[in-house]
Amino acid sequence: MRRAKPPWGALMLRCALSCRQYWRTVGQPEGIVSEQDTDHHFVHRSTIPTMHFQPSLPRLPIPKLEDTINRYLAAQKPLLNDQQYRHTVKIATEFGKGEGKIIHRDLLEHDRINNHTSYISGPWYDMYLSSRDPVVFNYNPFISLNPDPKPGYNNQVVRATNLVVSALKFLNSLKNDYLRPDIYYVNRKWGQSKMFKHFIRALPPTLSWYGAYLVNAYPLDMSQYKSLFNSTRIPNLSKDTLFTSEFARHLLVMRNGHLYVFEVLDPFGNILHPSEIQAHLAQIIFDADRLPRSELSCLTTEERNTWANVRQQLVQNGNEENLKKIDSSVFCLCLDNASPQDEIEVTHCFLHGYGFNRWFDKSFSLIVTSDGNAGINFEHSWGDGVAILRFINEVYRDSTERPALLPGSSPALFVTSCDKLEFNLNHSITSAINAARKKFDETLKKFLVKSFRYEKYGKDYIVNKNLSPDAIFQLACQMAVYHQYGKFLPSYEACSTAAFKHGRTETIRPTSVYTKRCTDAFIAERGKHSIQDMRNMIEECSKYHKRLQLDATLG
């Protein structure tokens, strides 16, 4: 007897369920996914556990007071005339003999008591979180990604889906201790050998750093990674706070200023099937584009006390649950209805956008434009470039080399629920939104971006001349400033101190007596020096800058 054919809807449901079971490893507890499904759920599975080195990382050293004073004076010398410099030396010397000694002693005692962290960590968070300036334009940086090398993958929904899946694979690797630790290798070939990995893994975490050090491998601090996902900066009066959720599994998506959330992970850490993510994103675009633009998120561009007050009004007006969903979301995906045509427009898009399609308080927002351009905008208080650069490099590599979704793929017919966040607004809140939008537009009018691409030579040429590319860039900046303003100005460059536990960044002061001498020779005394003399001056600048970099790296 021939079996009756099931109805078409039942066939499609069975197909969808089969597809989801292929992608998920149902029933695997605690997010542990079977080996055969590694590619679907992790960017990789490291032999060395992710946080293996944290307990044994060296602590950030406190420089000697006299060394700090001498470095300060060295940075001041090219900026001052002789009389001003002598006066500065006198003040600095008196400080070192009096009040400075007391402050330095207190700092050493504070560091001794708080030996679980670095002496700079607490003040660093205080500095960022206490600032009342808007985070956009002032603090949030951006990183632009290259397009996918395969043009067909640069469709907005396809690229967004692939980037989201790769980001979730990174999250799973991090949560399950499978993400490779950040290590600076003097000998990369040896550092990537199985012998090294198994040797380090066998060491207890309290000794692991020393084992790596013996073979010229230098593990880096990874404490900032804990705030990469499910994190948000919450505005408060006087000082903001950082919030991180351990359990939320939903993604925040923005389109045309409207906010949507849907779960992208199941309770076991398995990633939603790409075709379902694709379907959600396509539906969100369709839904949001039919609606008037929402400018609620312009509030995140406000001065922090103002935003804190309005946020409290939002809570009192019945919007607390929506705000919790935003704050706890894995990250924010911004689907822009824009196609930046050059690097100037790309900069404007990823640095600030139009103000209304970003939630600038999120730890990071992944932005994908209508033509598939992608970038990251991230809130700066929780971390520096180390974690976010590692994250975006891994995500780009994984999404382009192992894309989860192919061009032309059909979205899933049966998907999980997706919620549009609807807010209750009163006249006061609406007025605050309009005011925030107006301030943003006024700031944007004053914000100028220009780019210059130098094509004659680049990094490789400079390295072949035994010079530091960064030193040459900083020297060029000094010359440009002097040419424009006729004087030398203080300058700042950040240098990571991630080689130490809870390290952040140290300051490099590129303006020096060496850059001053070289700039004078090239501009003020043009034609008075031989080519060899000018070459020697450039070499002096490079050597001194590398010494500044090394000092900063070592704390």
Buried (B, 14 or more C-beta within 10 A) or exposed (E): EEEEEEEEEEEBBEEBEEBBEEBBBEEBEEBEBEEEBBEBBBBBBBBBBBBBBBEBBBBBEBBEBEEBBBBBBBBBBBBBEEEEBEEBBEEBBEBBEEEBEEEBEEEEEEBEEBEEBBBBBEEBBEEBBEBBEBBBBEBBBBBBBEBBEEEEBBBBBBBBBBBBBBBBBBBBBBBBBBBBBBBBBEEEEEBEEEEBBEBBBEBEEEEBBEBBEEBEBBBBBBBBBBBBBBBBBBBBEEBBEBBBBEEBBBBBBBBBBBBBBBBBBBEBBBBBBBBBBBBBBBBBBEBBEEEEEBBBBBBBBBBBBBBBBBBEBBBEBEBEEBBBBBBBBBBBBBBBBBEBEEEEBBBBBBBBBBBBBBBBBBBBBBBBBBBBBBBBBBBBBBBBBBBBEBBBEBBBEBBBEBBBBEBEBEBBEBBBEBEEBEBEBEEEBEEBBEBBBEBBEEBBEEEEEEEEEEEEEEEEEBEEEEBBBBBBBBBEBBBEBBEEEEEBEEBEBEBBBBBBBBBBBBEBBBBBBBBBBBBBBBBEEEEEBEEEEEEBBBBBBBBBBBEBBEBBBBB
